[in-house]
Amino acid sequence: MNKIKERTKPTVRTSARDPITQWLDVFTKLLALPPAERERIRDELEDHLRMRVDDLMILGKSEPEATEKAVAELGETAELAKRFKEARTSTRRRRLMHTTMFAAAGLALTVGAMNMIPGSAPMPVTAPSQVAAEKQPERSDGMNRDLAPGNLEDIFNTIAESHGVKHFVHWGSLDEAGVYNDSEVGAIPASGLSMGKVAIFLNSHLSVDGADAVTARFEDDILEFGTVRYFDKRELITIDHDVSDLVPAGNVLEYTAEADQLRKGITTVVEPYIWRGEDAIGAIVCNGSQLSVRAPERVQGKIIEYIERLRAIQHQKHGAAERALDEAVALQRRNQEELIEQTHKRFVEVSKKIQDIEQDLHRTNYEYYTVKLKLEEIERRYHDAADGEERQELGDRLVNAQVDHGSLESKRSRLRYQLDVALNRQSELEQTMNVLQTPTAASQSSRMLQRGERAALNSVGHVADERRSNQGR
């Protein structure tokens, strides 16, 4: 059995930007190549992607639709990364770039010579002359014949012959799964089917699934057969995932419940078999806001997608929370503005009432001092009168004047009391408005003052002065 290779990739933070940049970040993570070469491939692929988006937009699609279609045409991210890793020379990489990206004239994503047979969907082969120029084996993506009943070894031979390639079977891994070279396989109507569909029928005949399922890889012009578990062990890599936006932590050694919950979520949802039991091959270590994940390449792609889904959910929740907060702030602002408006309305009403009291007090004071002067005159004449009949008449007039004087004195006292109550109420309203003042409320209050409040305040000042003057009298 081949020695298990473990590679470590640098930390790459998945972007939250536009879909193309986001997809490229995920794709770059899965490229087991030197950093400089990864960046070159990323730049080239981004150029082609954005050109493809432009082409689709010319054909009438909106930008979001064109972007979604261009990214979707690339297929499964981990498989594409593996094909680019296999296309080591720049010439082969450019050929793969073109056969992968350009579909505007009826071309689509092709498996080409670098395609991995297991799980691939039917895809038309593009640019066969270019493939031949690179001296790659020519084969279609689907089977060109049905598979007759026979043993498993015969089935593997027929599949390889159908694609015109050499093959190698890792029988040790199949034996561990209870599948042997003489295991009987029934007929499979494979003609025209993709290898992914053929693999489903084959595993159904063999009654195996999950880690024991039969799968294949096409590398270095050799078609290899083995179990999922075998290839997973062979393709182990380590990726450090920056999840600081999901798991805040102060330092790299800090334990957080959020990170542990994220680890449990991954090991429960994403290929559980690789994390548990005696045959576990994967591991996740939580270091603060970073997850160090050791897992097969195909599983790393699923983990990245799982984390991205969590980011999308969190973004939606944050957006909903922000909208709710904005609505709450807007409601509070409206309530505050309404309260300020109501307080101002009462303030104006009280100010008008103070003006009415002031005018009534002015008239009463005038009448009061007129009656007082009249009373003083009658009293003087009454005391000076010698004639009894005149004195009797002045006495009657004196009594009437005293009644009028007392009545006006009572009215003055009542009006002064009402004025004090109104002034106190106005002061309370003014204090309430000061408490409610905000930049928005202050500007509104300023506009209200410009429309008449200043006049009301001036009137209040005049009445207060008059009240003090009257009290002095």
LUMGUSE-995575 format. One record per residue: residue in one letter; x, y, z of N, C-alpha, C in turn. Coordinates in steps of 0.05 Angstrom, whole numbers, plus 32768, in hexadecimal, padded with zeros to 4 digits. Example, Ala and Ser with C-alpha at 12.3 -4.5 7.8 and 13.67 -1.06 7.14 Angstrom:
residues 2
a81087F8E809C80F67FA6809C81087FBE809C/s81017FD3808E81117FEB808F81028001809D/
END
This chain:
residues 473
m80117FE88000800080008000801280198000/n800A802C7FF1801A80457FEF801C80538009/k8032805F800D8037806F8026802580878026/i8018808C803D800680A28040801680BC803F/k800E80CE802E801B80E8802B800A80FD803A/e8017810C804B8009812280588017813C8052/r8007814F80488012816980418005817F8052/t801381938057800881AA8067800681C28055/k7FEE81CF80557FEA81E780467FE981FF8058/p7FF18216804E7FF0822E805F7FD382378064/t7FD0824780797FB6825280807FAD8265806A/v7F95826180607F898273804D7F6D827A8057/r7F688293805B7F4E829C80657F3A829D804E/t7F24828E80507F0F828F803C7F0282AA803B/s7F0082B580237EF682D080207ED882D18023/a7ECE82E8802C7EB182ED802D7EA983008017/r7EBA830280027EB583167FED7EA383097FD7/d7EA683127FBE7E9583097FA97E9882EB7FA4/p7E8482DE7F977E8582C17F947E9E82B67F86/i7EA882C47F727EC082BB7F647ED882BB7F77/t7EDC82D17F857EF382D27F987EF082BD7FAE/q7ED882B97FB77ED382A57FCC7EDA82897FC2/w7ED082837FAA7ED682697F9F7EF482657F9B/l7F02827A7F917F1F82787F8D7F2E82737FA7/d7F24827F7FBD7F31827B7FD77F30825E7FDF/v7F1882527FDB7F1482367FE17F2582247FCF/f7F25822B7FB57F35821B7FA27F52821C7FA9/t7F5D82347FB07F7982377FB67F8182277FCE/k7F6F82257FE17F7582147FF97F7B81F77FF2/l7F6E81EE7FDD7F7081D17FD67F8681CB7FC3/l7F9581DF7FBA7FAB81DA7FA77FC481D37FB7/a7FCD81BA7FB57FE581B27FC27FFE81B87FB1/l800381D27FAE801881DC7F9D802781F27FAC/p803F81F97FA3804E82107FB0803D82297FAF/p8041823B7FC3803082547FC4803182647FAA/a804982687F9F804B82787F87803B826C7F70/e803C82527F6D802D82457F57800F82467F5C/r800782437F767FEB82467F7D7FE082617F74/e7FF082767F7A7FE782917F737FE582957F55/r7FF8828A7F467FF7828C7F297FDE827E7F1E/i7FD882667F287FC082587F1F7FA782687F26/r7FA782737F3F7F9082827F477F8B829A7F35/d7FA182A97F2F7F9E82C07F1D7F9482B97F02/e7F9F82A37EF67F97829B7EDC7F7982927EDC/l7F7282837EF07F5682797EF27F43828F7EF6/e7F4A82A37F077F3982BA7F0B7F3482CA7EF1/d7F4982CE7EE27F4682DB7EC87F3282CD7EB6/h7F3582B27EB47F2382A37EA37F0682A37EAE/l7F0482A17EC97EE982A27ED47EDA82BC7ECE/r7EE882D27ED27EDB82EC7ECE7ED682F07EB0/m7EE782E67E9E7EE182E77E827EC882D67E7B/r7EC582BF7E887EAE82AE7E847E9582BD7E8D/v7E9682CB7EA47E7F82DA7EAE7E7782F07E99/d7E8C82FD7E8E7E8683117E797E7883057E61/d7E8282ED7E597E7582E07E427E5882D97E47/l7E5382CF7E5F7E3782C77E667E2582E07E68/m7E3082F67E717E20830F7E737E1A83197E57/i7E2D83167E447E27831D7E287E10830D7E1D/l7E0E82F47E267DF982E27E1D7DDF82E77E2A/g7DDE82FB7E3C7DC483047E487DC082FE7E65/k7DD382F17E727DD082EB7E8F7DD783037EA0/s7DCB83057EB77DD2831A7ECA7DED83137ED6/e7DFA83277EE37E1483217EEF7E13830B7F04/p7E00830C7F177DFE82F67F2B7DFA82DB7F1E/e7DE882DA7F097DE382C07EFC7DFC82B77EED/a7E0A82C97EE07E2282C27ED17E3882B87EE4/t7E3B82C57EFA7E4F82BD7F0E7E4982A27F19/e7E30829D7F207E2882837F2B7E2D826D7F17/k7E2682727EFD7E29825D7EE97E4782587EE4/a7E57826D7EE27E74826A7EDD7E8182597EF3/v7E7A825E7F0C7E85824F7F227E7B82327F22/a7E61822F7F1C7E5582157F1C7E6182037F06/e7E69820F7EEF7E7582007ED97E8F81F37EE1/l7E9C81FC7EF67EB581F17EFF7EB281D67F0C/g7E9A81D07F167E9681B67F227EA081B67F3F/e7EA6819E7F497EAE819A7F657ECA81A57F69/t7ECD81B67F7D7EE581C57F817EFE81B47F86/a7EFB81A07F977F12818F7F9E7F1C81807F85/e7F0A81767F747F1281677F5C7F21817A7F49/l7F1681927F467F2481A57F347F4081AC7F3E/a7F4281B07F597F5D81B57F647F70819E7F5F/k7F6681867F617F77816F7F5C7F80816E7F3F/r7F6E81757F2C7F7781757F107F8C818A7F0B/f7F8981A17F187F9E81B67F147FB881AD7F21/k7FB7819F7F377FCF81967F447FDD81827F31/e7FCE81727F237FD9815E7F117FE5816B7EF8/a7FD981827EEF7FE381907ED87FFB81A17EE0/r801281947EE4802981A27EF1803681B77EDF/t803781B27EC5804481C57EB3803281DB7EAD/s803D81F27EA6802D820A7EA0801C82057E86/t802881F67E73801981F07E5A800181DF7E60/r800581CA7E6F7FEE81B97E767FDA81C87E87/r7FE381DA7E987FD181E97EA97FC081FC7E97/r7FCD82097E847FBE821B7E727FA9820B7E62/r7FB181F37E597F9D81E37E4A7F8681DC7E5C/l7F8C81D47E757F7681CE7E877F6581E67E8D/m7F7281FD7E8F7F6382167E947F4F821B7E7E/h7F5882187E657F47821E7E4E7F3182097E4C/t7F3881F07E4E7F2381DB7E4C7F1081DB7E63/t7F1881E77E797F0681E97E907EF382007E8E/m7EFD82177E857EEF82307E887EDD82387E70/f7EE682357E587ED882417E417EC182307E38/a7EA982397E3D7E91822B7E357E7E823D7E25/a7E8782557E1E7E7582687E107E6D825E7DF4/a7E7F824F7DE77E7882457DCC7E7082287DCC/g7E64821F7DE27E5A82047DE47E6C81F17DF3/l7E8381FC7DFC7E9581EC7E0C7E8D81EC7E29/a7E9481D87E387E8D81D67E547EA481CB7E63/l7EA181C97E7D7EB781BE7E8E7EBD81A27E86/t7ED6819C7E817EDE81817E787EF081747E8C/v7EED815A7E8D7EFF814B7E9D7F1A81487E90/g7F1B81457E767F3481437E687F45812C7E72/a7F5F812F7E6D7F70811A7E757F7581197E92/m7F6F812F7EA07F7581307EBD7F5D81297ECE/n7F4781207EC37F2F811C7ED37F3281047EE6/m7F2681077EFD7F2580F07F107F0A80E27F0B/i7F0B80C97F057EF480BB7EFC7EDE80B97F12/p7EE380B37F2B7ECD80AE7F3E7EBD80C87F43/g7EA380C57F427E9180DA7F4A7E8E80F07F35/s7E9B80EE7F1E7E9981037F0A7E7F81027EFC/a7E73811A7EF57E5B811B7EE67E61811A7EC8/p7E4E81137EB77E5381127E9A7E5B812D7E90/m7E72812F7E847E7B81497E797E8881447E5E/p7E8181547E4A7E8C81517E2F7EAA81587E2F/v7EBA81487E217ED6814E7E1E7EDA81647E0B/t7EEA81787E127EEF818F7E007F0B818F7DF7/a7F0F819C7DE07F2A81A07DD57F3981867DD3/p7F3081717DC57F3E81577DC47F59815A7DB6/s7F5C816D7DA47F7681707D967F8A817A7DAA/q7F82818B7DBC7F9581947DD17F9D817D7DE3/v7F8A816C7DEA7F9081557DFB7FA581437DED/a7FA0813F7DD37FB2812D7DC47FCE813A7DC3/a7FCE81557DC07FE881627DBE7FF8815F7DD7/e7FEA815C7DEE7FF981577E077FFF813A7E0B/k7FF781297DF87FFD810C7DF97FEF80FF7E12/q7FD781097E177FC780FC7E2D7FB680E67E21/p7FB080D17E307F9F80BC7E257F8480C77E1E/e7F7A80BF7E077F5F80C87DFF7F4B80B47E0A/r7F3780BF7E187F2180AF7E227F0980C17E26/s7EF280B57E247ED980C47E297ED480C47E47/d7EC280D67E4F7EBC80D77E6C7EA880C27E73/g7E9A80B77E607E8680A27E667E9080877E5B/m7E8280727E647E8980577E5A7E7F80547E3D/n7E8E80457E2D7E8680417E127E7B80257E0E/r7E7580177E247E6B7FFC7E227E5D7FF57E3C/d7E4B7FE17E3B7E3F7FD67E547E537FC37E61/l7E4E7FBF7E7B7E5F7FAD7E8A7E507F937E8E/a7E5B7F7D7E837E4F7F637E857E547F577EA1/p7E437F457EA97E487F387EC47E647F2B7EC4/g7E707F2D7EDB7E8B7F217EDE7E967F277EF9/n7EB07F1F7EFD7EBC7F267F177EC77F427F16/l7ECE7F4C7F2E7ED77F687F317EEF7F6E7F20/e7F027F5B7F1E7F1A7F607F0F7F137F657EF1/d7F017F557EE77EF87F587ECB7EEB7F747EC7/i7EDC7F7C7EDB7ECE7F967ED97EE37FAD7ED7/f7EF77FAC7EE87F0C7FC07EE87F1A7FC07ECD/n7F207FA97EC27F2E7FA77EA87F1C7FB47E92/t7F037FAE7E937EF17FB97E7E7EEF7FD77E80/i7EED7FE27E987EEC7FFF7E9C7F05800C7E91/a7F1C80017E977F35800D7E8D7F37800C7E6F/e7F2E7FF57E637F2F7FF27E467F1C80067E39/s7F05800B7E477EF1801D7E3C7EFC803A7E39/h7F0E80417E4C7F1A805C7E4B7F36805C7E3F/g7F4080457E377F5980447E297F71804C7E3B/v7F7080437E547F86804A7E667F9080317E75/k7FA880347E817FB2801F7E927FA480217EAD/h7FA4800B7EBD7F97800D7ED77FA77FFD7EEB/f7FA180037F057FAE7FF57F1B7F997FF37F31/v7F977FDC7F3E7F837FD77F537F917FD37F6D/h7F897FE37F817F947FE07F9C7F837FCB7FAB/w7F8A7FB17FA57F797F9B7FB07F7A7F9A7FCE/g7F907FA37FDA7F917FA27FF87F7B7FB28004/s7F767FCA7FFA7F617FDA80057F457FCE8000/l7F427FC17FE97F287FB57FE37F247F9C7FF4/d7F3A7F8D7FF97F377F75800A7F2E7F7D8026/e7F397F9480317F317F9D804B7F137FA4804D/a7F087FAC80357EEB7FB380347EDA7F9A802D/g7EE67F83802B7ED77F6B80257ED07F688007/v7EE07F757FF67EDC7F747FDA7EF57F677FCD/y7EF17F537FBC7F087F447FB27F077F437F93/n7F1D7F3A7F887F1F7F3A7F6B7F0B7F277F5E/d7F027F137F6C7EEF7F007F617ED37F067F6A/s7ECE7F1D7F777EB37F257F7F7EA27F287F66/e7E8A7F1B7F667E797F1B7F4F7E6A7F367F4D/v7E697F407F357E5A7F597F2F7E467F547F19/g7E2E7F5C7F1D7E197F587F087E1D7F6C7EF1/a7E0C7F687EDD7E0D7F797EC67E077F967ECD/i7E167FA97EC07E117FC67EC47E0D7FD37EA9/p7DF67FDF7EA47DF27FED7E8A7E0280077E89/a7E1C80047E867E2E801B7E8A7E32802C7E71/s7E2A80237E5A7E3080327E427E24804E7E43/g7E3580627E3F7E2C807E7E3F7E2A808A7E5B/l7E2E807A7E6F7E2D80847E8B7E4780907E93/s7E4680A37EA67E5F80AE7EB17E6A80997EC5/m7E84809C7ECB7E90808A7EDD7E85808C7EF9/g7E7B80A47F007E6F80A77F1A7E5680967F1D/k7E4680957F087E2D80857F087E3580677F08/v7E4980607EF87E5280447EF77E5B803B7F13/a7E6A804C7F217E7380467F3C7E5C80417F4F/i7E4780507F4C7E2F804C7F5D7E2480307F59/f7E2180287F407E16800D7F3A7E297FF77F44/l7E437FFC7F407E577FE87F487E577FE47F66/n7E567FF97F757E567FF77F927E3C7FEA7F9C/s7E267FEF7F8D7E0D7FE27F947E0F7FC47F91/h7E1B7FBB7F7B7E1F7F9E7F777E317F927F8D/l7E457FA17F957E587F977FA97E4E7F9B7FC6/s7E387FAA7FC97E2D7FAF7FE47E407FBD7FF6/v7E4E7FD17FEB7E607FE17FFB7E597FFF7FF8/d7E5F800F800C7E5A802B800B7E6C803A801E/g7E6A8054801F7E7A806480317E988061802D/a7EA7805C80427EC4805A80407ECC80408031/d7EBB802C80307EC2801380237EBA80138005/a7EAE80287FFC7EA580297FE07EBD80297FCD/v7EB9801E7FB67ECE801D7FA17ECE80387F92/t7EE680437F8F7EE9805C7F807F02805B7F70/a7F0980707F627F20806F7F507F2D808B7F4F/r7F46808B7F467F5580A47F407F6480A07F26/f7F6680B67F177F7580B57EFE7F8D80C87F01/e7FA580BE7F067FBD80CE7F0A7FD480C27EFA/d7FE380D37EEE7FFB80CB7EE07FF580B57ECB/d7FDF80B87EBD7FD680A77EA87FCF808A7EB1/i7FCA80877ECB7FC2806E7ED67FA780707EE4/l7F95805E7EDE7F7B805D7EEB7F7D804A7F03/e7F7A80557F1C7F7D80457F347F6280407F40/f7F5F80277F4A7F4680207F587F4D80197F75/g7F3C80207F877F40801A7FA37F2780237FB2/t7F2980227FCD7F12802B7FDD7F1580497FE3/v7EFE80557FEB7EFE80717FF37F128074800A/r7F128061801D7F24806380347F418064802C/y7F48805480187F648053800F7F6D806D8004/f7F5D80787FF17F6580927FE57F6480A97FFA/d7F5180A7800D7F5180BC80227F6B80BC8032/k7F7480A480397F8E80A380477FA580AE8037/r7FA480A8801D7FBA80B0800C7FBA80CE8007/e7FA380DA80097FA080F680017F9C81098019/l7FA6810080307FA4811180487FB4812B8045/i7FA88141804D7FB6815B804E7FAC81698067/t7FBB817D806F7FB4818D80867FB081AA807E/i7F9981B580857F9381D1807F7F8C81E08099/d7F9681F7809D7F8F820880B47F79821B80AB/h7F62821980B67F4B822980AF7F49824180C3/d7F4A825980B97F46827180C97F28827580CD/v7F1E827180E57F01827480EB7EFD828A8100/s7F0D829F80FF7F0B82B481147EF182C28112/d7EE482C380FB7ECA82D080F97EB482BF8105/l7EB982A581087EA5829381157EAD828D8132/v7EC7828D81387ED1828581527EE4829A815C/p7EDB82AF816A7EED82C381747EFE82B8818B/a7F1782BE818B7F2982B581A07F4082C981A4/g7F4A82CB81BC7F5F82DE81C27F7B82D581B9/n7F8082BA81BA7F9A82B081B27F97829481A6/v7FAC828A819A7FAA8271818B7FA78259819D/l7FAD825B81B77FAA824581C97F90824681DA/e7F80825A81D57F68825D81E57F53824981DD/y7F47823C81F17F31822981EB7F17823981EB/t7F06823381D77EEC824081D57ED7822B81D0/a7EC0822E81DC7EAA821B81D77EA1821C81BB/e7EA3823481AE7E9B823781927EAC82268180/a7EC6822681847ED8821681747ED381F88177/d7ECE81F081907EC881D481957EAE81CC8188/q7E9A81DE81897E8181D8817C7E8481D6815E/l7E9581E781527E9A81E681367EA781CB812E/r7EBB81C3813F7EC881A9813A7EB48192813B/k7EA28192814F7E8E817D81517E7B817D8139/g7E74819681307E63819781187E70818B8100/i7E89819180FB7E98818680E47E9A816880E6/t7EA2815D80FD7EA6814080FF7E8B813180FF/t7E75813F81047E5B813281037E4F813280E7/v7E53814880D97E46814C80BF7E57814480A7/v7E71814A80A97E83814580927E92812B8095/e7E8A811780857E9880FD80847E9F80F380A1/p7E8B80EC80B17E9080E480CD7EA480CD80D0/y7EA580BB80BC7EB680A380C07ED480AA80C3/i7EDD80C080B77EFA80C680B87F0380D080D3/w7EF080D880E47EF880E480FE7EF680D18115/r7EE780BA81127EE080AA81297EEA808D8125/g7EEC807F813B7EF38063813B7F10805D8138/e7F17804481377F33803C81357F3F8043811A/d7F2F804581067F39804B80EB7F38806980E5/a7F34807A80F97F32809780F47F4C80A180E8/i7F4A80B180D47F6280BC80C77F6380DA80C8/g7F4D80E680D07F4B810480D17F4E810E80ED/a7F55812780F07F578133810A7F5381518107/i7F47815D811C7F43817A811D7F4D81848138/v7F5E819881377F6981A5814F7F6081C2814F/c7F5481CA81657F4A81E681687F6081F68176/n7F6A820A81687F7E821C81737F7382398171/g7F65824181877F5A825B81877F46825E8170/s7F4B8271815E7F39827681487F428267812E/q7F52825281327F5C8243811B7F568226811F/l7F4D821981097F4981FC810A7F5E81EF80F8/s7F6F81DE81047F8281CF80F47F7581B480EE/v7F7081AF80D47F61819880CB7F72818580BB/r7F74816C80C37F82815880B47F6D814580A9/a7F6B8146808E7F56813680817F5D81338063/p7F4F812080567F54811D80397F4C8136802A/e7F58813980127F52815180027F3481547FFC/r7F27813E7FF57F0B81417FEE7EFA814A8007/v7F038141801E7EF5814980377EFB8166803E/q7F13816F80397F1A818A803F7F08819D802F/g7F02819680177EF081A780077ED481A88014/k7ECA8192801E7EB08192802C7EB181A28045/i7EC781A180547ECA81B0806D7EC981CE8066/i7ED781D680517ED781F2804A7EBB81FB8043/e7EAC81EA80347E9181F1802D7E7F81F38046/y7E8481E180597E7481E180727E7981FB8081/i7E92820380837E99821C80917E8D82348082/e7E8E823380687E82824980597E64824B805C/r7E578234805F7E3A823480647E348241807F/l7E45823B80937E41824780AD7E46826580AC/r7E5A826D809C7E5E828A80997E468298808C/a7E3B828A80787E238296806A7E0C8298807E/i7E088284808E7DF2828580A27DF7829B80B6/q7E10829D80BF7E1782B280D37E1382CE80C6/h7E1A82D080AC7E1782EA809F7DF982F1809D/q7DE982DD80977DCC82E280967DC182EA80B1/k7DCA82DD80C67DC082E480E17DC982FF80E9/h7DE3830680E27DED832080E87DDD833580D9/g7DD7832F80BF7DC7834280B07DAC834680BB/a7D9F833080C47D84833280D07D86834180EA/a7D9B833C80FA7D9E834B81147DA28368810F/e7DB3836E80FB7DB8838B80F47D9E839880EB/r7D8E838A80DB7D75839680D17D62839A80E8/a7D61838680FB7D4F838981127D5883A08124/l7D7383A381277D7E83B981367D7783D48129/d7D7B83D5810F7D7483EE81007D5683F58103/e7D4583E081027D2983E581057D2283EF8121/a7D3083E281357D2B83EB81517D3584078155/v7D4C840E814A7D56842A814D7D43843D813F/a7D39843581277D27844781187D0D844B8128/l7D03843481347CEA843681447CEF8448815C/q7D06844481697D0C845581817D0E84728179/r7D1A847781617D1C849381587D01849F8152/r7CEF848E81457CD4849881407CC5849E8159/n7CC8848B816D7CBA848F81867CC484A88194/q7CDF84AC81937CEB84C381A07CE184DD8192/e7CE084DC81777CD784F481697CBA84FA816F/e7CAA84E581717C8D84E981777C8B84F48193/l7C9B84EA81A67C9984F481C27CA2851181C3/i7CB7851781B47CC0853381B37CAB854581A8/e7C9E853B81927C89854B81857C7285508198/q7C6A853A81A67C54853C81B97C5B854F81D0/t7C74854C81DA7C7D855E81F07C7D857B81E7/h7C87857F81CF7C87859A81C47C6B85A581C1/k7C59859481B87C3D859D81B57C3185A681D0/r7C36859681E57C2D859D81FF7C3B85B78209/f7C5585B982027C6485D1820A7C5785EA81FE/v7C5085E881E47C4385FF81D67C28860581E3/e7C1985F081E97BFF85F481F67C0186028211/v7C1485F982217C198606823B7C2186238237/s7C33862782237C3C8643821E7C2486558216/k7C12864982057BFA865981FE7BE8865E8216/k7BE6864A82277BD7864E82407BE386648251/i7BFE866582537C0B867982627C0586958256/q7C058696823C7BFF86B0822F7BE286B98236/d7BCF86A682367BB386AD823D7BB186B6825A/i7BBF86A8826C7BBF86B082887BCB86CB828C/e7BE186D0827D7BEE86EA827E7BDB87018276/q7BCD86FC82607BBA871182577BA38715826B/d7B9986FF82767B848701828A7B8E870F82A3/l7BA7870982AA7BB3871682C27BB7873382BD/h7BBF873B82A47BC28757829E7BA7876682A2/r7B91875B82977B77876782997B6E876982B7/t7B73875382C57B6B875282E17B7A876782F2/n7B94876882EC7BA4877C82FB7B9A879982F5/y7B93879D82DC7B8987B882D57B6F87BE82E4/e7B5D87AA82E47B4487AE82F27B4887B08310/y7B5B87A0831A7B6087A083377B6A87BB8340/y7B7E87C783327B8987E0833A7B7487F78335/t7B6387F483217B4E8808831D7B3B88088334/v7B3187F0833C7B1F87EE83537B2C87F7836D/k7B4687F1836F7B5487F983887B568817838A/l7B5C882583747B5C884283747B41884D837B/k7B2C8841836E7B11884A83737B0A88468390/l7B11882F839B7B0C882983B87B19883D83CA/e7B32884383C47B41885783D57B33887283D3/e7B29887A83BC7B1C889483B87B02889483C8/i7AF2887E83C77AD8887D83D67ADD887E83F4/e7AF2887083FD7AF8887084197AFF888C8423/r7B0F889A84127B1788B5841A7AFE88C7841C/r7AEC88C684087AD588D684087AC188CE841E/y7AC088B484247AAE88AB843A7AB688B78454/h7AD188B784597ADA88C184737AD788E08475/d7AD888ED845E7AD6890A845E7AB98914845C/a7AA6890284567A8A890B84537A7E8913846D/a7A6F892A846D7A62893484867A44892F8485/d7A39892F846D7A1D892B84697A16890D846C/g7A028908847C79FB88EC848179F188DD8469/e79E188EB845979D788DD844179ED88D7842D/e79FF88EA842A7A1688E584187A2888CF8423/r7A2B88CF843D7A3C88BA84497A30889F8445/q7A14889E84477A07888484437A0B887A8426/e7A09888C84137A0E888583F77A2B887B83F2/l7A3E888A83FE7A5A888283FB7A6088678409/g7A518862841E7A558848842C7A4D8831841B/d7A358835840D7A2D881F83FB7A41881B83E4/r7A4A883183D97A5E882F83C37A78882283CE/l7A7F882883E67A98881D83F27A9687FE83F5/v7A7E87F683FD7A7A87D884017A7D87CA83E5/n7A7087D683D17A7287CA83B67A8F87CA83AB/a7A9D87DF83B07AB987E183A77ACA87CC83B6/q7AC587C883CF7AD587B483DF7ACF879883D5/v7AB6879383CD7AAF877883C27ABE877483A7/d7ABD878983967ACB8786837C7AE987838381/h7AF4879183947B118790839A7B18877483A3/g7B08876883B57B0D874D83BF7B0B873883A9/s7AF7873C83977AF3872983817B0C8729836F/l7B15874183687B2C874483567B4587398364/e7B48873D837E7B5F8732838C7B608714838B/s7B488707838E7B4686EA838C7B4D86E08370/k7B4386EF835C7B4986E783407B6786E9833B/r7B7486FF83457B91870283417BA086EB834E/s7B9886E283657BA586CC83737BA286B28363/r7B8986AE83597B84869683497B9586958330/l7B9786AC83227BA686AE83097BC486AA830F/r7BCE86B583257BEA86B1832C7BF086948331/y7BDD8687833F7BE1866A83447BE1865A832A/q7BCE866083187BCE865282FE7BE7865882EE/l7BF2867082F07C0B867682E27C22866682EE/d7C23866483087C39865383147C378636830B/v7C1E862B830A7C1B861083017C24860C82E4/a7C1C861F82D37C23861E82B77C41862082B3/l7C4E863282C27C6B863582C07C79861C82C9/n7C70861082DF7C7C85F782E87C7985E182D3/r7C6185DF82C77C5C85CB82B27C6E85D0829A/q7C7185E982927C8385F0827C7CA085E88282/s7CA885EC829A7CC485E582A27CC885C782A0/e7CB385B782A97CB5859A82A77CB78591828A/l7CA7859D82797CA88596825D7CC2859D8250/e7CCE85B382587CE885BB824E7CFD85A88256/q7CFC859F826F7D10858B82797D0C8571826A/t7CF3856982657CEE855082567CFA8551823A/m7CF78568822D7D01856B82127D20856B8212/n7D2C857682277D49857582297D538558822C/v7D448548823B7D4C852C823F7D49851D8224/l7D35852382157D30851581FC7D41851E81E5/q7D51853381E97D60853E81D37D75852B81C8/t7D75852781AE7D898518819F7D91852A8188/p7DA6852381787DAC853381617D948537814F/t7D858521814A7D6D852381397D5885348146/a7D53852E81617D3E853D816F7D46855A8172/a7D60855F81767D69857B81797D63858B8160/s7D68857F81487D63858E81307D458593812C/q7D35857F81337D18858281317D0E85978145/s7D198596815E7D1285AA81727D1985C68168/s7D3085C8815B7D3985E281507D2585EC813C/r7D1B85DA812A7D0785E281167CED85EB8123/m7CE585DD81397CCD85E481477CD086008154/l7CE78605815F7CEB861F816B7CE986358156/q7CF4862F813E7CF2864381297CD686488120/r7CC4863581247CA88638811C7C9686458131/g7CA1864C81487C90865A815C7C9786568179/e7CA98643817F7CAE863E819B7CBC865581A8/r7CCD866381987CDC867A81A47CC8868F81AE/a7CB38694819E7C9F86A881A67C92869F81C0/a7C8C868581C37C7F867C81DB7C91868081F3/l7CAB867A81F07CBE867D82067CC0869B820E/n7CC086AD81F97CC286C982007CA986D28210/s7C9286C782087C7986CE82177C7A86C48233/v7C8686AC82377C8886A282527C9A86B48263/g7CAF86BE82577CC186D082667CB386E9826E/h7CA386F4825B7C94870C82617C8087088278/v7C7286F182787C5E86EB828D7C6C86E782A8/a7C8486DA82A77C9286D682C07C9A86F182CC/d7CA4870382BB7CAB871E82C57C93872C82D1/e7C7C872982C37C63873682CD7C5B872A82E7/r7C5D871082EA7C56870283037C66870D831A/r7C80870F83167C91871A832B7C8A87378331/s7C838746831C7C7C876283217C6287648332/n7C4E8753832B7C35875383397C38874A8356/q7C498736835A7C4E872D83757C5B87438386/g7C6C875283787C79876983867C65877E838F/r7C518782837E7C3C879583857C2B878B839C/
END
